[in-house]
Amino acid sequence: MRKSIQLLLTVGVEGEDEQAHDFARRAIAAVRDAVKVGRSRHPDLTITVHKAVEDPESASS
């Protein structure tokens, strides 16, 4: 039986970056890459990132 579920995740990403760089863009790319790598541990599941955006309430410095 084929099943599907939508999950909501809150992921924190920290790291050093130049002040002028777009850290949100870099962090989103890193999370997408981590999901791609993690899929190899569960090849029977299809995992897709549909949307990844910065949480405006957690604006970083």
C-alpha positions as CSV (number, residue, x, y, z in Angstrom):
1,M,0.0,0.0,0.0
2,R,1.4,3.4,-1.0
3,K,1.3,6.0,1.7
4,S,2.2,9.7,1.8
5,I,2.6,12.3,4.6
6,Q,3.6,16.0,4.8
7,L,5.9,16.8,7.7
8,L,6.7,20.3,9.1
9,L,10.3,20.7,10.3
10,T,12.0,23.4,12.2
11,V,15.8,23.2,11.5
12,G,18.4,25.5,13.0
13,V,21.5,26.2,10.9
14,E,24.5,28.0,12.4
15,G,27.9,28.8,10.9
16,E,30.4,31.5,10.2
17,D,29.9,33.7,7.1
18,E,30.9,37.0,5.7
19,Q,28.5,39.8,6.7
20,A,27.6,40.7,3.1
21,H,26.8,37.1,2.2
22,D,23.2,35.8,2.0
23,F,23.4,33.3,4.9
24,A,19.7,32.2,4.4
25,R,20.4,31.1,0.9
26,R,23.5,29.2,1.9
27,A,21.7,27.5,4.8
28,I,18.8,26.5,2.6
29,A,21.2,24.9,0.1
30,A,22.9,23.1,2.9
31,V,19.6,21.6,4.2
32,R,18.6,20.5,0.7
33,D,22.0,18.8,0.3
34,A,21.7,17.1,3.7
35,V,18.3,15.7,2.7
36,K,19.7,14.4,-0.6
37,V,22.5,12.7,1.3
38,G,20.2,11.3,3.9
39,R,17.9,9.7,1.2
40,S,20.6,7.1,0.6
41,R,19.9,5.6,4.0
42,H,16.2,5.1,3.1
43,P,16.2,4.2,-0.7
44,D,12.6,2.9,-0.4
45,L,11.3,6.4,0.5
46,T,11.0,9.4,-1.8
47,I,11.9,12.5,0.2
48,T,11.4,15.9,-1.5
49,V,11.9,19.4,-0.1
50,H,8.9,21.3,-1.4
51,K,9.7,24.6,0.3
52,A,12.5,26.0,2.3
53,V,12.4,29.6,3.5
54,E,13.9,31.7,6.3
55,D,11.6,32.1,9.4
56,P,11.2,35.8,9.6
57,E,10.6,35.5,13.4
58,S,14.1,34.1,13.9
59,A,16.1,36.8,12.0
60,S,19.7,36.2,12.6
61,S,22.4,38.8,13.2
